[in-house]
Amino acid sequence: MININVGPAVAVVEGPVESLETELTRRRLIFDDDEGPPGAKGSALLEEFFWRDDRGRLVTFSGLTLRCCKYLRSIGIDPVVKDTRQFLPAHQSDPYVLTSATGHVRRLLEILTRRTCGQIEIGGNDSVEHIGQICQLFRWATVVIVTASRNRAVLLRRDLSGFLQKPVDLVRSGSHYPRNRVIVCMPAQMGLFRSRDSHVLIVADAAELDGKRMAQELTSAMHLFLRRYALVRTGQFFSNDQQLAVEAITGPLIYDRCDKPAEVRVQICRALAIPKRKLTDALAEKRQNIWHQPQRNNLIARLATSLANRDVQALWEMGSFLDDADGRWLTAGVELKTHILVESLEHGRALNTLLPDWSIWACAPSTAHGTSGSPERAIVTTAYAHKNGLDADIVICGDDNMAPIQFPGFPGPAQTCHAGRKYLIELDDDLQPASRNICRRPTC
């Protein structure tokens, strides 16, 4: 088994690496100290992931861990990643700042809380706002903002002081020792922070990392900052070499300003051949064939329970999540919101007898704010979804309605959901060929 132990600056590859080294050497992916990537004294090619350090260990930059794992899996090696970094209380985010934020700011701060390194995409004049938000989120940390331009350093110090309503230090020479926890400096002054507690590094412009001096100074100081972020302007183009150099120091892109919607995948659950009775009263027919049909409701309950328990085998038997990629998405260990969509509160209550731990969300006064139960698992009426939105990773369509899914908030931005993907699960009620078309109920 290959283990990758992620440290502050580098990730060490451990385990029986002989066969791995043979394969990497054959592919020219292990380089001597004078050939390796930035910090290993060489040019950065896209495949230059690994090198030998002065202790003879096989290492890569910690920012390249995700890229390296993806490559290793492509050649049949499934590494186990272990984070060996020791975080301090100062590295923690302020929960009050997080809960009081809304919209795009809330989404950004949630990502920063989870991810310790990465690139943040910004608009034309958003750099001061985003840097200020990071400083507020990590209010107990020493935050160092580095830029290659002397004039920009002066402007950043001035604008950040106004945004934070607090003094910000500007370090332009080694004679000035910073007193405040927010500091703006240039690459040549990075050595000053080796003698003090530093926690968060922000590169004001990722494009500046293309400069050799900037990359060298930051590479030598990477071990001081367990949180490292770089701002990337929308539309900024990086060559493969430049992208690798940026990722080596700050990690991959973690926040994309593009509000592209999440991908919606439709799964078909193989329903039983349940005979439907035609009645003259439409409401009575709904109650007979949909709302109080015991076989259908039992199927929905079994489907919901299997999803909650991540029971892929049971889902396979019902004809859902047959693709390996879908199964991996479901069993990734991420908390997933699962909602059952119903036409009426009456149907919701019938399902609630089979799923007592699930909440009911409806517009009726008695359930206007939902009944007690987990918010991650809810039975939602279409009226409630139209009024309050539908925010779920998995939606089980129990309403027997072919109308398009057009609820506020669904599917939502790709970045707000697991792997940029959400699922609709349809019941194949009538067993007609047309009903098996996965595009039969579009989301727009």
PyMOL commands that set and color helices and strands:
alter all, ss='L'
color gray80, all
select helices_A, chain A and resi 18-26+62-74+89-91+95-100+103-114+127-137+150-164+187-195+206-210+212-224+240-250+282-291+294-308+312-317+324-330+345-352+365-367+382-388+414-416+418-420+433-436
alter helices_A, ss='H'
color red, helices_A
select strands_A, chain A and resi 3-6+10-14+30-31+50-52+58-61+80-83+117-122+143-146+169-171+182-185+200-203+227-233+253-255+263-269+338-342+358-361+374-381+394-397+421-427
alter strands_A, ss='S'
color yellow, strands_A
deselect
rebuild
show_as cartoon
